[in-house]
């Protein structure tokens, strides 16, 4: 632990703050919401075939556009947001660590806490919905986990940047998630190509290799992953620039 503290002090500090704070409860609560639908499905499994219900209704229609961004924004916006609100950011940047490294460690701290929690909630839901067939549909869950992993980096990077640009970062991130990703990204055709939702869904559809989850104008797996990673890199660089240019006195 001592060696890890020397290598990544900001990362460990961020993780400790998250695990000991109230925000983690919101993340866990939102991640467990799909399990409620899993319980409902157990009561009445005539709603839809299990594979379609989990893959399409829960993941594509509920998780990707709405719940996933909400889960990730809670910690990502508080990574720097709490430091700014508590006026501890000036002390953080006094550490012998570059601004770029601070941003990276904050990003990893946020992503490595919220991402696994989101995947764990979906894993519980998967077992509830699939029940005896869960071992025969592991590719489906693998596609879900891969899509969530890439989305976690992309969303966390963007929300981290928002927290450095806007004082009401949580509100701004909520508006972005609900309006841009959930409403406009879904119903306005041209905007889907600048929506994280579109590329996350493309990753899921490509990995499942199941025509039931394919959709028109989807992006190939490699292109979708590279697009989201490029967006993450741009957000990280802008966050670094913002952190360097902020007046912290």
C-alpha positions in Angstrom: 0.0 0.0 0.0 2.9 2.3 0.8 4.4 1.8 -2.7 0.9 2.3 -4.3 0.5 5.5 -2.4 3.8 6.8 -3.8 2.9 5.8 -7.3 -0.7 7.0 -7.4 -1.5 9.2 -4.4 -4.4 11.2 -6.1 -6.0 7.9 -7.3 -6.0 6.4 -3.8 -7.2 9.6 -2.2 -10.0 9.8 -4.7 -11.1 6.2 -4.2 -11.1 6.7 -0.4 -13.2 9.8 -0.7 -15.7 8.0 -2.9 -15.9 4.9 -0.7 -16.4 6.9 2.4 -18.9 9.4 1.0 -22.6 9.6 0.3 -22.3 9.6 -3.5 -21.4 5.9 -3.5 -24.8 5.1 -2.1 -26.5 6.9 -5.1 -24.3 4.9 -7.5 -25.1 1.6 -5.9 -28.8 2.5 -5.7 -29.0 3.4 -9.4 -27.0 0.3 -10.4 -29.4 -1.9 -8.6 -32.5 -0.4 -10.3 -32.4 -3.0 -13.2 -32.6 -5.8 -10.6 -36.1 -4.6 -9.8 -37.1 -5.2 -13.4 -35.4 -8.6 -13.1 -37.6 -9.5 -10.2 -40.7 -8.3 -12.2 -39.6 -10.5 -15.0 -39.4 -13.5 -12.7 -43.0 -12.9 -11.7 -44.2 -12.6 -15.3 -41.7 -14.0 -17.8 -44.4 -13.8 -20.6 -43.4 -10.2 -21.1 -40.7 -11.1 -23.6 -38.1 -13.9 -24.2 -35.4 -13.6 -21.6 -32.6 -12.8 -24.0 -34.5 -10.0 -25.7 -35.8 -8.6 -22.4 -32.3 -8.3 -20.9 -30.5 -7.3 -24.0 -33.0 -4.9 -25.6 -35.5 -3.7 -23.0 -33.1 -3.4 -20.0 -29.7 -2.7 -21.6 -30.4 -0.9 -24.9 -33.6 1.0 -24.0 -33.0 1.7 -20.2 -29.4 1.3 -19.3 -27.5 2.8 -22.2 -29.4 6.0 -22.7 -30.5 6.8 -19.2 -29.2 4.8 -16.2 -25.6 4.4 -17.2 -24.9 8.1 -17.7 -26.6 8.9 -14.4 -24.5 6.2 -12.6 -21.3 7.6 -14.0 -21.9 11.3 -13.6 -22.4 11.1 -9.8 -18.8 10.3 -9.1 -17.2 11.8 -12.2 -18.6 15.3 -11.4 -17.7 15.1 -7.8 -14.1 14.0 -8.4 -13.1 17.7 -8.9 -16.4 19.2 -7.9 -16.0 18.3 -4.3 -12.4 19.6 -4.3 -13.6 22.9 -5.7 -16.6 23.2 -3.3 -14.5 22.3 -0.2 -11.7 24.6 -1.4 -9.1 21.8 -1.2 -8.2 21.9 -4.9 -5.3 24.4 -4.3 -3.8 22.0 -1.8 -4.1 19.1 -4.3 -2.2 20.9 -7.1 0.6 21.7 -4.6 1.5 18.0 -4.6 4.6 17.2 -6.7 2.4 15.7 -9.4 1.7 17.1 -12.9 -1.8 18.5 -13.7 -2.1 15.8 -16.4 -1.4 13.1 -13.9 -3.9 14.5 -11.5 -6.6 14.4 -14.2 -5.7 10.8 -15.1 -5.7 9.6 -11.5 -9.0 11.4 -10.8 -10.5 9.7 -13.9 -9.3 6.3 -13.0 -10.5 6.7 -9.4 -14.0 7.6 -10.7 -14.1 5.0 -13.5 -12.7 2.1 -11.4 -15.3 2.6 -8.7 -18.5 3.4 -10.7 -17.8 1.1 -13.7 -17.5 -2.2 -11.7 -20.6 -1.3 -9.6 -22.6 -0.7 -12.8 -21.5 -4.0 -14.2 -22.2 -5.8 -10.9 -25.8 -4.5 -10.9 -26.2 -5.8 -14.5 -24.7 -9.2 -13.6 -27.3 -9.7 -10.8 -30.0 -8.7 -13.2 -28.6 -11.0 -15.9 -28.7 -14.0 -13.5 -32.3 -13.1 -12.4 -33.6 -12.8 -15.9 -31.7 -15.7 -17.5 -31.9 -18.0 -14.5 -31.1 -21.6 -15.8 -29.9 -20.3 -19.2 -27.3 -17.8 -17.9 -24.4 -20.1 -18.9 -25.6 -20.4 -22.5 -25.7 -16.6 -22.9 -22.3 -15.5 -21.6 -21.5 -13.8 -24.9 -24.5 -11.5 -24.4 -23.3 -10.5 -20.9 -19.7 -10.2 -22.2 -21.0 -7.7 -24.8 -22.8 -5.8 -22.0 -19.7 -5.7 -19.8 -17.4 -4.5 -22.7 -19.9 -1.8 -23.8 -20.2 -0.5 -20.2 -16.4 -0.5 -19.7 -15.8 1.7 -22.8 -18.7 3.9 -21.9 -17.4 4.3 -18.4 -14.1 5.9 -19.6 -15.9 8.1 -22.2 -18.6 9.4 -19.9 -16.3 9.8 -16.9 -13.8 11.8 -19.0 -16.5 14.2 -20.2 -18.2 14.6 -16.9 -14.8 15.3 -15.3 -14.3 18.1 -17.8 -17.7 19.5 -17.1 -16.9 19.6 -13.3 -13.9 21.9 -14.1 -15.8 24.1 -16.5 -19.2 24.7 -14.7 -19.9 25.3 -11.1 -23.2 23.4 -11.2 -21.6 20.4 -12.8 -24.1 17.9 -11.5 -27.0 19.8 -12.9 -25.3 20.4 -16.3 -24.4 16.7 -16.5 -28.0 15.7 -15.7 -29.3 17.9 -18.5 -26.8 16.5 -20.9 -27.7 12.9 -20.0 -31.4 13.3 -20.0 -31.8 15.8 -22.9 -28.9 15.0 -25.3 -28.4 11.3 -24.7 -31.9 10.1 -23.8 -34.2 12.4 -25.9 -32.3 14.1 -28.7 -29.8 11.3 -29.3 -32.6 8.8 -29.7 -35.1 10.8 -31.8 -33.1 13.3 -33.8 -31.3 11.2 -36.5 -28.3 13.5 -37.2 -27.4 13.8 -33.5 -26.9 10.1 -32.9 -23.4 10.3 -34.5 -22.3 12.8 -31.8 -24.0 10.8 -29.0 -22.1 8.4 -26.8 -25.2 6.3 -26.7 -24.9 5.5 -30.4 -21.4 4.2 -30.2 -22.0 2.2 -26.9 -25.0 0.5 -28.6 -22.9 -0.2 -31.7 -20.2 -1.9 -29.5 -22.9 -4.0 -27.8 -24.6 -5.0 -31.1 -21.3 -5.9 -32.8 -20.0 -8.1 -30.0 -23.3 -10.0 -29.5 -23.3 -10.8 -33.2 -27.1 -11.3 -32.9 -29.3 -9.8 -35.6 -32.0 -9.2 -32.9 -29.8 -6.4 -31.5 -28.6 -5.0 -34.8 -29.8 -1.5 -35.9 -29.7 0.7 -38.9 -26.6 3.0 -39.3 -24.6 1.2 -36.6 -20.9 1.9 -36.4 -18.3 -0.9 -36.6 -16.7 -2.2 -33.5 -13.2 -0.8 -34.1 -14.6 2.6 -35.2 -16.9 2.9 -32.3 -14.2 2.1 -29.7 -11.7 4.4 -31.3 -14.3 7.2 -31.5 -15.1 6.9 -27.8 -11.4 6.7 -26.8 -10.6 9.7 -29.0 -13.4 11.6 -27.2 -11.9 10.6 -23.9 -8.4 11.8 -24.8 -9.8 15.1 -26.0 -11.7 15.5 -22.7 -8.6 14.6 -20.7 -6.4 17.1 -22.5 -9.1 19.9 -22.1 -9.4 19.0 -18.4 -5.6 19.3 -18.0 -5.6 22.7 -19.8 -8.5 23.9 -17.6 -6.8 22.8 -14.4 -3.6 24.6 -15.4 -5.5 27.8 -16.3 -7.8 28.0 -13.3 -7.3 30.7 -10.7 -7.0 28.7 -7.5 -6.3 31.6 -5.1 
